[in-house]
Amino acid sequence: MRGVPKALVFLVVALLGTPSFGGGGAVLRNLEHVFRAGKYVKPARIATLTVRDLRYASKVDNVSGLLELAERENRIDPIEMMRLATPFASLDNGDELLLACLQAARCQPKTFLEIAKTSGLHAEVVARNPAIGLVQAHHLVGAMSERLMTRYFEYSGWTRIDGQVGRAGFDGLFVKYENGVIKDVLIVESKYNTSSLGTTNHGIQMSETWVNRKLSELLERYPDNDEYRKIEPFIKSGSYRAVVWTLKVERDSVLVRLSKVKSKGGTVDLEGATGTDIEDFSSPFVDGMRIGSPRNRFEEQFLGWYKEELESLDKGIALAD
């Protein structure tokens, strides 16, 4: 250690032990930790790495380097390191996701990986909240889909009315007014990715039977709510609109599908709701919307909502650290 007083060296050795690979002071061993990714080598700890450090090598090399460093820091064990390498390398931005997990003290890499593999939006959610479990991730994704659904229909001229009884009820209950009088009623069920309508004791979700039952529950719970009373004739006569909203996020695209509901009793048939299938209810969702590359003003608006909802996750839930 050229230029360092010998007395200081002896003092450090005395306090920390001999700096050998088989033992010695933890501080001296930590100085030997490096992040290796291809030809990029940086003395580092997991806590000090940034996404910028991942730009010098391939995703595979980065994942390998991160796992090796995490194993040296006793963040994971050697067997786990080997099991995680290929799955993380197969994910879009898998190296960035792995770094986000390793830097959160309570993140469990195996659980994190399971969530991130579910869908593109699940990966976005867990990257912002690395310590959450799969059930909570599903809840956050579902809630985000509902908020985007609400923003879209309000943007389209509908007025939202609370249709929930506790955590059950209508995901979306909307009306249109004319001179202060309700002239149209729309019921929307929000789904994400490949989720389908569920079977209940009162028929399939969104069926006539199910819709009537949910309205009855609202009337029982809120007997003095005038809006529910005004909506009741539309429901009883079957003169309401019903749509299933399905959001899907994969790679760099957001896709929304609207499906018109046709129902008799407890059964449901779904039809495409694009174009003019529903009078005065055309859908601008034809192809996937490229995140960061909107093709028109509507896509710019919707993708702006999507970005805002993601940013709200950062503020709404504390990270593991």
Contacts in CASP RR format, 6 or more apart in sequence:
PFRMAT RR
TARGET T0000
AUTHOR 0000-0000-0000
METHOD contacts of the structure
MODEL  1
MRGVPKALVFLVVALLGTPSFGGGGAVLRNLEHVFRAGKYVKPARIATLT
VRDLRYASKVDNVSGLLELAERENRIDPIEMMRLATPFASLDNGDELLLA
CLQAARCQPKTFLEIAKTSGLHAEVVARNPAIGLVQAHHLVGAMSERLMT
RYFEYSGWTRIDGQVGRAGFDGLFVKYENGVIKDVLIVESKYNTSSLGTT
NHGIQMSETWVNRKLSELLERYPDNDEYRKIEPFIKSGSYRAVVWTLKVE
RDSVLVRLSKVKSKGGTVDLEGATGTDIEDFSSPFVDGMRIGSPRNRFEE
QFLGWYKEELESLDKGIALAD
1 9 0 8 1.000
12 28 0 8 1.000
13 19 0 8 1.000
16 24 0 8 1.000
16 25 0 8 1.000
16 26 0 8 1.000
16 27 0 8 1.000
16 28 0 8 1.000
17 23 0 8 1.000
17 24 0 8 1.000
17 25 0 8 1.000
17 28 0 8 1.000
18 24 0 8 1.000
19 25 0 8 1.000
19 28 0 8 1.000
19 29 0 8 1.000
23 29 0 8 1.000
30 45 0 8 1.000
31 43 0 8 1.000
33 43 0 8 1.000
33 44 0 8 1.000
33 45 0 8 1.000
33 69 0 8 1.000
33 72 0 8 1.000
33 73 0 8 1.000
34 41 0 8 1.000
34 42 0 8 1.000
34 43 0 8 1.000
34 44 0 8 1.000
34 69 0 8 1.000
35 41 0 8 1.000
35 42 0 8 1.000
35 43 0 8 1.000
35 44 0 8 1.000
35 49 0 8 1.000
35 53 0 8 1.000
35 65 0 8 1.000
35 66 0 8 1.000
35 69 0 8 1.000
36 64 0 8 1.000
36 65 0 8 1.000
36 68 0 8 1.000
36 69 0 8 1.000
37 53 0 8 1.000
37 54 0 8 1.000
37 56 0 8 1.000
37 57 0 8 1.000
37 58 0 8 1.000
37 61 0 8 1.000
37 62 0 8 1.000
37 64 0 8 1.000
37 65 0 8 1.000
37 66 0 8 1.000
38 56 0 8 1.000
38 57 0 8 1.000
38 58 0 8 1.000
38 61 0 8 1.000
39 56 0 8 1.000
39 57 0 8 1.000
40 53 0 8 1.000
40 56 0 8 1.000
40 57 0 8 1.000
42 49 0 8 1.000
42 53 0 8 1.000
44 53 0 8 1.000
44 69 0 8 1.000
45 69 0 8 1.000
45 73 0 8 1.000
46 66 0 8 1.000
46 69 0 8 1.000
46 70 0 8 1.000
46 73 0 8 1.000
46 75 0 8 1.000
46 99 0 8 1.000
46 102 0 8 1.000
46 103 0 8 1.000
47 103 0 8 1.000
49 66 0 8 1.000
49 69 0 8 1.000
49 99 0 8 1.000
49 103 0 8 1.000
51 96 0 8 1.000
51 99 0 8 1.000
54 62 0 8 1.000
54 95 0 8 1.000
54 96 0 8 1.000
54 99 0 8 1.000
59 89 0 8 1.000
59 93 0 8 1.000
59 94 0 8 1.000
59 95 0 8 1.000
60 89 0 8 1.000
62 95 0 8 1.000
62 98 0 8 1.000
63 84 0 8 1.000
63 85 0 8 1.000
63 88 0 8 1.000
63 89 0 8 1.000
63 94 0 8 1.000
63 95 0 8 1.000
63 98 0 8 1.000
64 85 0 8 1.000
64 89 0 8 1.000
66 95 0 8 1.000
66 98 0 8 1.000
66 99 0 8 1.000
66 102 0 8 1.000
67 76 0 8 1.000
67 81 0 8 1.000
67 84 0 8 1.000
67 85 0 8 1.000
67 88 0 8 1.000
67 98 0 8 1.000
68 81 0 8 1.000
70 76 0 8 1.000
70 81 0 8 1.000
70 102 0 8 1.000
71 77 0 8 1.000
71 78 0 8 1.000
71 81 0 8 1.000
75 102 0 8 1.000
76 84 0 8 1.000
76 109 0 8 1.000
80 109 0 8 1.000
80 110 0 8 1.000
84 98 0 8 1.000
84 109 0 8 1.000
84 110 0 8 1.000
84 113 0 8 1.000
87 113 0 8 1.000
87 117 0 8 1.000
88 94 0 8 1.000
88 95 0 8 1.000
88 97 0 8 1.000
88 98 0 8 1.000
88 113 0 8 1.000
89 95 0 8 1.000
91 97 0 8 1.000
91 113 0 8 1.000
91 116 0 8 1.000
91 117 0 8 1.000
91 123 0 8 1.000
92 120 0 8 1.000
92 123 0 8 1.000
92 251 0 8 1.000
93 123 0 8 1.000
94 116 0 8 1.000
96 127 0 8 1.000
97 112 0 8 1.000
97 116 0 8 1.000
97 123 0 8 1.000
97 126 0 8 1.000
97 127 0 8 1.000
98 109 0 8 1.000
100 107 0 8 1.000
100 127 0 8 1.000
100 130 0 8 1.000
101 107 0 8 1.000
101 109 0 8 1.000
101 112 0 8 1.000
101 126 0 8 1.000
101 130 0 8 1.000
102 109 0 8 1.000
103 130 0 8 1.000
103 321 0 8 1.000
104 130 0 8 1.000
104 131 0 8 1.000
104 319 0 8 1.000
104 320 0 8 1.000
104 321 0 8 1.000
105 320 0 8 1.000
105 321 0 8 1.000
106 130 0 8 1.000
106 131 0 8 1.000
106 320 0 8 1.000
107 130 0 8 1.000
107 131 0 8 1.000
107 320 0 8 1.000
108 131 0 8 1.000
111 133 0 8 1.000
111 134 0 8 1.000
112 126 0 8 1.000
112 130 0 8 1.000
114 134 0 8 1.000
115 122 0 8 1.000
115 123 0 8 1.000
115 125 0 8 1.000
115 126 0 8 1.000
115 132 0 8 1.000
115 133 0 8 1.000
115 134 0 8 1.000
115 137 0 8 1.000
116 122 0 8 1.000
116 123 0 8 1.000
116 126 0 8 1.000
116 127 0 8 1.000
117 123 0 8 1.000
118 134 0 8 1.000
118 137 0 8 1.000
118 193 0 8 1.000
119 141 0 8 1.000
119 192 0 8 1.000
119 193 0 8 1.000
119 248 0 8 1.000
119 249 0 8 1.000
119 250 0 8 1.000
120 249 0 8 1.000
120 250 0 8 1.000
120 251 0 8 1.000
121 141 0 8 1.000
121 144 0 8 1.000
121 192 0 8 1.000
121 193 0 8 1.000
121 247 0 8 1.000
121 249 0 8 1.000
122 137 0 8 1.000
122 138 0 8 1.000
122 141 0 8 1.000
124 249 0 8 1.000
124 310 0 8 1.000
124 313 0 8 1.000
125 132 0 8 1.000
125 137 0 8 1.000
125 140 0 8 1.000
125 141 0 8 1.000
125 144 0 8 1.000
125 313 0 8 1.000
126 132 0 8 1.000
126 137 0 8 1.000
128 310 0 8 1.000
128 313 0 8 1.000
128 314 0 8 1.000
128 317 0 8 1.000
128 319 0 8 1.000
129 136 0 8 1.000
129 137 0 8 1.000
129 140 0 8 1.000
129 313 0 8 1.000
129 317 0 8 1.000
129 319 0 8 1.000
129 320 0 8 1.000
130 319 0 8 1.000
130 320 0 8 1.000
131 319 0 8 1.000
131 320 0 8 1.000
132 140 0 8 1.000
132 317 0 8 1.000
140 313 0 8 1.000
140 317 0 8 1.000
141 192 0 8 1.000
142 190 0 8 1.000
142 192 0 8 1.000
144 309 0 8 1.000
144 310 0 8 1.000
144 313 0 8 1.000
145 190 0 8 1.000
145 191 0 8 1.000
145 192 0 8 1.000
145 245 0 8 1.000
145 247 0 8 1.000
146 171 0 8 1.000
146 172 0 8 1.000
146 190 0 8 1.000
147 309 0 8 1.000
148 247 0 8 1.000
148 256 0 8 1.000
148 302 0 8 1.000
148 305 0 8 1.000
148 306 0 8 1.000
148 309 0 8 1.000
149 171 0 8 1.000
149 172 0 8 1.000
149 188 0 8 1.000
149 190 0 8 1.000
149 245 0 8 1.000
149 247 0 8 1.000
150 160 0 8 1.000
150 172 0 8 1.000
151 305 0 8 1.000
152 245 0 8 1.000
152 256 0 8 1.000
152 302 0 8 1.000
152 305 0 8 1.000
153 160 0 8 1.000
153 172 0 8 1.000
153 174 0 8 1.000
153 186 0 8 1.000
153 188 0 8 1.000
154 160 0 8 1.000
154 174 0 8 1.000
155 301 0 8 1.000
156 281 0 8 1.000
157 176 0 8 1.000
158 174 0 8 1.000
158 175 0 8 1.000
158 176 0 8 1.000
158 186 0 8 1.000
159 174 0 8 1.000
159 175 0 8 1.000
159 176 0 8 1.000
159 177 0 8 1.000
160 172 0 8 1.000
160 173 0 8 1.000
160 174 0 8 1.000
161 173 0 8 1.000
161 174 0 8 1.000
161 175 0 8 1.000
161 227 0 8 1.000
161 231 0 8 1.000
162 173 0 8 1.000
163 169 0 8 1.000
163 170 0 8 1.000
163 172 0 8 1.000
163 173 0 8 1.000
163 214 0 8 1.000
163 218 0 8 1.000
164 170 0 8 1.000
165 214 0 8 1.000
165 217 0 8 1.000
165 218 0 8 1.000
165 221 0 8 1.000
168 214 0 8 1.000
168 217 0 8 1.000
169 214 0 8 1.000
169 217 0 8 1.000
169 218 0 8 1.000
170 187 0 8 1.000
170 188 0 8 1.000
170 189 0 8 1.000
170 214 0 8 1.000
171 188 0 8 1.000
171 189 0 8 1.000
171 190 0 8 1.000
171 245 0 8 1.000
172 186 0 8 1.000
172 187 0 8 1.000
172 188 0 8 1.000
172 189 0 8 1.000
172 190 0 8 1.000
173 185 0 8 1.000
173 186 0 8 1.000
173 187 0 8 1.000
173 188 0 8 1.000
173 231 0 8 1.000
174 185 0 8 1.000
174 186 0 8 1.000
174 187 0 8 1.000
174 188 0 8 1.000
175 182 0 8 1.000
175 184 0 8 1.000
175 185 0 8 1.000
175 186 0 8 1.000
175 227 0 8 1.000
175 231 0 8 1.000
176 182 0 8 1.000
176 183 0 8 1.000
176 184 0 8 1.000
176 186 0 8 1.000
177 183 0 8 1.000
182 227 0 8 1.000
182 230 0 8 1.000
182 231 0 8 1.000
182 234 0 8 1.000
184 240 0 8 1.000
184 241 0 8 1.000
185 231 0 8 1.000
185 234 0 8 1.000
185 235 0 8 1.000
185 239 0 8 1.000
185 240 0 8 1.000
185 241 0 8 1.000
186 240 0 8 1.000
186 241 0 8 1.000
186 242 0 8 1.000
186 243 0 8 1.000
186 281 0 8 1.000
187 206 0 8 1.000
187 211 0 8 1.000
187 240 0 8 1.000
187 241 0 8 1.000
187 242 0 8 1.000
187 243 0 8 1.000
188 242 0 8 1.000
188 243 0 8 1.000
188 244 0 8 1.000
188 245 0 8 1.000
189 197 0 8 1.000
189 205 0 8 1.000
189 206 0 8 1.000
189 242 0 8 1.000
189 243 0 8 1.000
189 244 0 8 1.000
189 245 0 8 1.000
190 245 0 8 1.000
190 247 0 8 1.000
191 197 0 8 1.000
191 244 0 8 1.000
191 245 0 8 1.000
191 246 0 8 1.000
191 247 0 8 1.000
192 246 0 8 1.000
192 247 0 8 1.000
192 248 0 8 1.000
193 246 0 8 1.000
193 247 0 8 1.000
193 248 0 8 1.000
195 246 0 8 1.000
197 204 0 8 1.000
197 205 0 8 1.000
197 206 0 8 1.000
197 244 0 8 1.000
197 268 0 8 1.000
198 204 0 8 1.000
198 205 0 8 1.000
199 205 0 8 1.000
200 210 0 8 1.000
202 209 0 8 1.000
202 210 0 8 1.000
202 213 0 8 1.000
202 266 0 8 1.000
203 209 0 8 1.000
203 210 0 8 1.000
203 265 0 8 1.000
203 266 0 8 1.000
203 267 0 8 1.000
204 210 0 8 1.000
204 266 0 8 1.000
204 267 0 8 1.000
204 268 0 8 1.000
205 268 0 8 1.000
206 242 0 8 1.000
206 244 0 8 1.000
206 261 0 8 1.000
206 263 0 8 1.000
206 268 0 8 1.000
207 263 0 8 1.000
207 265 0 8 1.000
207 266 0 8 1.000
207 267 0 8 1.000
207 268 0 8 1.000
208 238 0 8 1.000
208 263 0 8 1.000
208 264 0 8 1.000
208 265 0 8 1.000
208 266 0 8 1.000
209 265 0 8 1.000
209 266 0 8 1.000
210 266 0 8 1.000
211 235 0 8 1.000
211 240 0 8 1.000
211 242 0 8 1.000
211 263 0 8 1.000
212 235 0 8 1.000
212 236 0 8 1.000
215 228 0 8 1.000
215 231 0 8 1.000
215 232 0 8 1.000
215 235 0 8 1.000
218 225 0 8 1.000
218 228 0 8 1.000
219 225 0 8 1.000
219 228 0 8 1.000
219 229 0 8 1.000
219 232 0 8 1.000
222 228 0 8 1.000
231 240 0 8 1.000
234 240 0 8 1.000
241 278 0 8 1.000
241 281 0 8 1.000
242 260 0 8 1.000
242 261 0 8 1.000
242 263 0 8 1.000
243 258 0 8 1.000
243 259 0 8 1.000
243 260 0 8 1.000
243 261 0 8 1.000
243 273 0 8 1.000
243 278 0 8 1.000
243 281 0 8 1.000
244 258 0 8 1.000
244 259 0 8 1.000
244 261 0 8 1.000
244 270 0 8 1.000
245 256 0 8 1.000
245 257 0 8 1.000
245 258 0 8 1.000
246 256 0 8 1.000
246 257 0 8 1.000
246 258 0 8 1.000
246 259 0 8 1.000
247 254 0 8 1.000
247 255 0 8 1.000
247 256 0 8 1.000
248 254 0 8 1.000
248 255 0 8 1.000
248 256 0 8 1.000
248 257 0 8 1.000
249 255 0 8 1.000
252 290 0 8 1.000
252 291 0 8 1.000
252 292 0 8 1.000
253 288 0 8 1.000
253 289 0 8 1.000
253 290 0 8 1.000
253 291 0 8 1.000
254 288 0 8 1.000
254 289 0 8 1.000
254 291 0 8 1.000
254 302 0 8 1.000
254 303 0 8 1.000
254 306 0 8 1.000
255 285 0 8 1.000
255 287 0 8 1.000
255 288 0 8 1.000
255 289 0 8 1.000
256 285 0 8 1.000
256 288 0 8 1.000
256 289 0 8 1.000
256 302 0 8 1.000
257 272 0 8 1.000
257 285 0 8 1.000
258 272 0 8 1.000
258 273 0 8 1.000
258 274 0 8 1.000
258 283 0 8 1.000
258 285 0 8 1.000
259 270 0 8 1.000
259 271 0 8 1.000
259 272 0 8 1.000
259 273 0 8 1.000
260 270 0 8 1.000
260 271 0 8 1.000
260 272 0 8 1.000
260 273 0 8 1.000
260 277 0 8 1.000
260 278 0 8 1.000
261 268 0 8 1.000
261 269 0 8 1.000
261 270 0 8 1.000
262 268 0 8 1.000
262 269 0 8 1.000
262 270 0 8 1.000
262 271 0 8 1.000
263 269 0 8 1.000
271 277 0 8 1.000
273 281 0 8 1.000
273 283 0 8 1.000
274 282 0 8 1.000
274 283 0 8 1.000
274 285 0 8 1.000
274 286 0 8 1.000
275 282 0 8 1.000
275 283 0 8 1.000
276 282 0 8 1.000
284 298 0 8 1.000
284 299 0 8 1.000
289 295 0 8 1.000
289 299 0 8 1.000
289 302 0 8 1.000
289 303 0 8 1.000
291 303 0 8 1.000
291 306 0 8 1.000
292 303 0 8 1.000
294 300 0 8 1.000
294 302 0 8 1.000
294 303 0 8 1.000
END
